[in-house]
Amino acid sequence: MKSKPYISVVVPVYGCNDSLRELYIRLSKELHQISENYEIILVNDCSHDDSWATILDLCSRDTRVKGLNLSRNFGQHFAITAGLEHSNGDWLVVMDCDLQDKPEEILNLYTKAKEGYDIVFAQRVDRADGYIKKLISKLFYRALAYFTDTNQDATIGNFGIYCRNAIRSVLAMQDRFRFFPTMIKWVGFNSTSIPVEHMQRLQSESSYTFRKLVHLGINTILTFSDKPLRLTVKFGLVLVLFSLIFTVYNIYRYIDGQIVEEGWTSLIISIWFLSGMIIFILGIIGLYVGRIFDNVKNRPLYIVKEKKNIDG
């Protein structure tokens, strides 16, 4: 008789202390329907509340709950990486800690995966977020799709179930910047998605501010695409073309006697415009050079300050 699978659930934790106990209860109930062999890995990303104390208490009550306490706030996707690297499951679930991702959907994800899929994404068809956040998210994914030349779906986030081979491939990626949804899509494998119910946030607001989303978008584009560099080349060629046309036009006007005095205004406008474009293009190149600088430093992706129920 084939043994039941080992399921790992990785949850990055930040500012969700009020929901952790309910999350544990609902996860335990749901995972029991799939297998007795499971682990719940809660990664505290230096949360400003008492999340780590709650995680320690849950770990003391159930050894299948495992805790990682990072030394500082590294970011959600680095916390996910930490949890994945300390996981042991044949199948791995990644989800948020605020209960917008329903633990009760895990069985549906696993059932779909058993049809022969390596990856099953949870598709939040009807997102329980405000209009502004949904609009910003849609714009973010459209920009990401354009600059990375990939298909991006604003209804799909971290939540899903992934086979061990897919996660092993993600962890093998040496990128110093991590964005889990793009990375798990990049590795390929046989994937699908199923619609899931998306719940209202228990806490007051998301930790992702507009500024953080812009920063996330820029870093993701710089990490997964060189399209901004290619666009600057195309833009430079367009400028050269217009300059040639403008030059020919002015030579014609000069020969025709239409130009009597040289224009000071057009000269100044040209200088300022071209200077601005040069600085802009150098800035884009500088961002890529900065990304190379971050990579060659080879610093650890995260630092674990404390572990609970985890060997090594």
Secondary structure, 3 states (H helix, E strand, C coil): CCCCCCEEEEEEECCCHHHHHHHHHHHHHHHHCCCCCEEEEEEECCCCCCHHHHHHHHHHHCCCEEEEEECCCCCHHHHHHHHHHCCCCCEEEECCCCCCECHHHHHHHHHHHCCCCCEEEEECCCCCCCHHHHHHHHHHHHHHHHHHCCCCCCCEEEEEEEEHHHHHHHHHCCCCCCCHHHHHHHCCCCEEEEECCECCCCCCCCCCCHHHHHHHHHHHHHHHCCHHHHHHHHHHHHHHHHHHHHHHHHHHHHHCCCCCCCCHHHHHHHHHHHHHHHHHHHHHHHHHHHHHHHHHHCCCCCCEEEEECCCC
